[in-house]
Amino acid sequence: MAEHHEHEEVKGESLLEKISGKIHDHDSSSSSDSDNDKTSATDSFKSNVFRLFGREKPIHHVLGGGKPADVFLWRNKKISASTLGVATAIWVLFELLEYHLLTLVCHFLILALAGLFLWSNASTFINKSPPKIPQVHIPEEPVLKFASALRIEINRAFAVLRDIASGRDLKKFLSVIAGLWVFSILGCWANFLTLFYIAFVLLHTVPVLYEKYEDHVDSFGEKAIAEIKKQYAVFDAKVLSKIPRGPLKDKKKD
């Protein structure tokens, strides 16, 4: 009789363990489902966040994702600072000191050739080995790749200009005209070297600042783009819609 009572107690305990295990499994599965729902909601929220230029990748991938992107985003501060310092030295040398490129190249070659010539002739008197001057050869493959890439980009630019001049897209035409007009004004203010240096400095400052304050800039950009679209719609309704369009449009093929 006592053995039967103990057997019932063991059976009851095992039944309670099974019930508690099922409850625990249900709670863990529900918690994991809730975590997954939160993660998916977070991902969907991030995907719905407005990003400038309609990008979906980080700014590092937008800049190419290689060593140039690392330099622009200051991943290696020594390399980035050295690059910016060399660009600044070149700008100061040619713009502020009014040094000329041909003069600089000639002076550099004079100093280099004179130093190597004196070292080669004086090595016998000072009991040192002469300088080992390496043989420099420009490889053919990188030059061909660069020429091919440049040709593709030039052909693409010609195609874009042809598409704009054909009169199919008035918005793109006005954007290009406005951009060229802005560049013409900048060209009156500064020469090409100064503009190139300003663009180089902006590439070393704007991306890293944008990466740091990305959410704030995107929020402001969203409001600005919405306002620009609103003003463009008003301008389109009052001005652009009244301009007669040219006949240069592709006819639909039957």
TAKAMO-V490615 format. One record per residue. PHI is phi in whole degrees, -180 to 180 (none if undefined). PSI is psi in whole degrees, 0 to 359 (none if undefined). OMEGA is omega in whole degrees, -180 to 180 (999 if undefined). Layout:
# TAKAMO-V490615
phi=PHI psi=PSI omega=OMEGA
phi=PHI psi=PSI omega=OMEGA
This chain:
# TAKAMO-V490615
phi=none psi=318 omega=178
phi=-65 psi=321 omega=178
phi=-63 psi=321 omega=179
phi=-64 psi=321 omega=179
phi=-66 psi=319 omega=178
phi=-64 psi=322 omega=179
phi=-63 psi=320 omega=178
phi=-66 psi=323 omega=179
phi=-65 psi=317 omega=178
phi=-63 psi=320 omega=180
phi=-65 psi=319 omega=178
phi=-64 psi=319 omega=179
phi=-63 psi=317 omega=178
phi=-63 psi=324 omega=178
phi=-66 psi=319 omega=177
phi=-65 psi=322 omega=178
phi=-64 psi=320 omega=179
phi=-64 psi=316 omega=-179
phi=-64 psi=314 omega=179
phi=-65 psi=324 omega=177
phi=-64 psi=320 omega=178
phi=-66 psi=320 omega=179
phi=-64 psi=319 omega=179
phi=-65 psi=319 omega=178
phi=-64 psi=321 omega=180
phi=-66 psi=318 omega=179
phi=-64 psi=317 omega=-179
phi=-66 psi=320 omega=179
phi=-67 psi=321 omega=179
phi=-67 psi=322 omega=178
phi=-67 psi=320 omega=178
phi=-66 psi=323 omega=177
phi=-64 psi=319 omega=179
phi=-66 psi=322 omega=177
phi=-64 psi=318 omega=178
phi=-64 psi=321 omega=178
phi=-64 psi=319 omega=178
phi=-64 psi=319 omega=180
phi=-64 psi=316 omega=179
phi=-66 psi=324 omega=178
phi=-66 psi=320 omega=178
phi=-65 psi=317 omega=179
phi=-63 psi=317 omega=179
phi=-67 psi=325 omega=177
phi=-65 psi=318 omega=178
phi=-64 psi=323 omega=-180
phi=-71 psi=334 omega=-180
phi=-88 psi=355 omega=179
phi=-69 psi=136 omega=-179
phi=-69 psi=133 omega=175
phi=-125 psi=143 omega=-179
phi=-62 psi=144 omega=178
phi=63 psi=16 omega=178
phi=67 psi=24 omega=-176
phi=-80 psi=152 omega=176
phi=-117 psi=350 omega=-178
phi=-105 psi=162 omega=176
phi=-63 psi=164 omega=-177
phi=-64 psi=333 omega=179
phi=-65 psi=320 omega=178
phi=-73 psi=327 omega=179
phi=-64 psi=324 omega=180
phi=-82 psi=3 omega=177
phi=117 psi=335 omega=176
phi=75 psi=6 omega=-180
phi=-109 psi=209 omega=-179
phi=-66 psi=320 omega=176
phi=-58 psi=320 omega=177
phi=-65 psi=322 omega=176
phi=-62 psi=322 omega=179
phi=-69 psi=316 omega=-178
phi=-68 psi=329 omega=-179
phi=-96 psi=9 omega=175
phi=58 psi=43 omega=174
phi=-67 psi=323 omega=173
phi=-117 psi=104 omega=-172
phi=-64 psi=327 omega=-179
phi=-66 psi=314 omega=-179
phi=-67 psi=317 omega=-179
phi=-64 psi=316 omega=179
phi=-66 psi=322 omega=179
phi=-66 psi=317 omega=179
phi=-62 psi=315 omega=179
phi=-67 psi=324 omega=178
phi=-66 psi=319 omega=178
phi=-65 psi=318 omega=178
phi=-63 psi=320 omega=178
phi=-65 psi=318 omega=179
phi=-63 psi=319 omega=178
phi=-64 psi=318 omega=-180
phi=-66 psi=317 omega=178
phi=-63 psi=320 omega=-177
phi=-66 psi=315 omega=-175
phi=-89 psi=331 omega=-174
phi=-96 psi=309 omega=-177
phi=-80 psi=315 omega=180
phi=-85 psi=353 omega=177
phi=56 psi=42 omega=174
phi=-83 psi=147 omega=-178
phi=-102 psi=149 omega=-176
phi=-64 psi=314 omega=-179
phi=-62 psi=320 omega=178
phi=-64 psi=318 omega=179
phi=-64 psi=316 omega=-180
phi=-63 psi=317 omega=-180
phi=-65 psi=316 omega=179
phi=-65 psi=321 omega=178
phi=-65 psi=316 omega=179
phi=-66 psi=323 omega=177
phi=-62 psi=313 omega=-179
phi=-65 psi=318 omega=-179
phi=-66 psi=314 omega=-179
phi=-68 psi=321 omega=179
phi=-66 psi=319 omega=179
phi=-64 psi=315 omega=179
phi=-67 psi=323 omega=179
phi=-65 psi=315 omega=179
phi=-66 psi=322 omega=179
phi=-66 psi=319 omega=-179
phi=-66 psi=322 omega=-179
phi=-82 psi=332 omega=-179
phi=-88 psi=353 omega=-178
phi=-66 psi=331 omega=179
phi=-72 psi=333 omega=-179
phi=-86 psi=331 omega=-177
phi=-102 psi=9 omega=177
phi=55 psi=47 omega=175
phi=-129 psi=155 omega=-178
phi=-71 psi=145 omega=179
phi=-68 psi=159 omega=-179
phi=-67 psi=141 omega=177
phi=-91 psi=104 omega=-179
phi=-89 psi=117 omega=-177
phi=-73 psi=151 omega=175
phi=-87 psi=124 omega=-177
phi=-102 psi=124 omega=177
phi=-130 psi=131 omega=176
phi=-83 psi=118 omega=-180
phi=-69 psi=150 omega=-175
phi=-78 psi=321 omega=-173
phi=-63 psi=312 omega=179
phi=-62 psi=325 omega=179
phi=-66 psi=318 omega=179
phi=-67 psi=322 omega=178
phi=-65 psi=318 omega=179
phi=-65 psi=318 omega=179
phi=-65 psi=320 omega=179
phi=-65 psi=317 omega=179
phi=-65 psi=320 omega=178
phi=-65 psi=320 omega=178
phi=-63 psi=319 omega=180
phi=-64 psi=317 omega=-180
phi=-67 psi=322 omega=179
phi=-67 psi=317 omega=177
phi=-64 psi=323 omega=178
phi=-66 psi=321 omega=178
phi=-65 psi=319 omega=177
phi=-63 psi=322 omega=179
phi=-66 psi=320 omega=178
phi=-66 psi=317 omega=178
phi=-64 psi=321 omega=178
phi=-66 psi=320 omega=179
phi=-66 psi=323 omega=179
phi=-69 psi=317 omega=-178
phi=-70 psi=342 omega=-178
phi=-74 psi=346 omega=176
phi=84 psi=18 omega=-179
phi=-79 psi=325 omega=-174
phi=-124 psi=103 omega=-179
phi=-70 psi=324 omega=-180
phi=-64 psi=316 omega=179
phi=-67 psi=322 omega=179
phi=-61 psi=314 omega=-180
phi=-67 psi=324 omega=178
phi=-65 psi=317 omega=180
phi=-66 psi=318 omega=179
phi=-61 psi=317 omega=179
phi=-65 psi=319 omega=178
phi=-64 psi=316 omega=178
phi=-65 psi=324 omega=178
phi=-66 psi=319 omega=178
phi=-64 psi=317 omega=179
phi=-65 psi=324 omega=178
phi=-66 psi=323 omega=177
phi=-68 psi=318 omega=178
phi=-64 psi=325 omega=178
phi=-66 psi=334 omega=176
phi=-76 psi=332 omega=-178
phi=-82 psi=326 omega=-175
phi=-147 psi=159 omega=179
phi=-83 psi=181 omega=-174
phi=-65 psi=321 omega=-179
phi=-64 psi=318 omega=179
phi=-66 psi=318 omega=177
phi=-63 psi=320 omega=178
phi=-65 psi=319 omega=179
phi=-67 psi=320 omega=177
phi=-62 psi=316 omega=178
phi=-63 psi=322 omega=179
phi=-66 psi=318 omega=178
phi=-66 psi=320 omega=178
phi=-63 psi=323 omega=177
phi=-66 psi=334 omega=180
phi=-92 psi=355 omega=-178
phi=-122 psi=314 omega=-175
phi=-65 psi=312 omega=-180
phi=-61 psi=319 omega=-178
phi=-70 psi=324 omega=176
phi=-70 psi=322 omega=178
phi=-65 psi=320 omega=178
phi=-64 psi=327 omega=-179
phi=-76 psi=320 omega=-179
phi=-115 psi=46 omega=-172
phi=-64 psi=313 omega=-176
phi=-65 psi=319 omega=-180
phi=-67 psi=318 omega=-179
phi=-67 psi=319 omega=180
phi=-66 psi=323 omega=177
phi=-65 psi=316 omega=177
phi=-66 psi=320 omega=179
phi=-64 psi=323 omega=178
phi=-63 psi=317 omega=179
phi=-67 psi=320 omega=-179
phi=-66 psi=317 omega=-180
phi=-66 psi=322 omega=177
phi=-63 psi=320 omega=179
phi=-69 psi=321 omega=178
phi=-64 psi=317 omega=178
phi=-63 psi=323 omega=179
phi=-65 psi=314 omega=180
phi=-68 psi=325 omega=178
phi=-67 psi=323 omega=178
phi=-63 psi=320 omega=177
phi=-66 psi=317 omega=179
phi=-65 psi=323 omega=179
phi=-67 psi=320 omega=-178
phi=-71 psi=326 omega=-175
phi=-91 psi=329 omega=-173
phi=-120 psi=301 omega=-171
phi=-65 psi=325 omega=-179
phi=-68 psi=341 omega=-180
phi=-92 psi=355 omega=179
phi=-83 psi=127 omega=179
phi=-68 psi=134 omega=-180
phi=-85 psi=149 omega=179
phi=-77 psi=167 omega=-179
phi=-83 psi=5 omega=-175
phi=-81 psi=75 omega=176
phi=-133 psi=150 omega=-180
phi=-72 psi=131 omega=178
phi=-80 psi=139 omega=180
phi=-70 psi=132 omega=179
phi=-81 psi=141 omega=179
phi=-73 psi=none omega=999
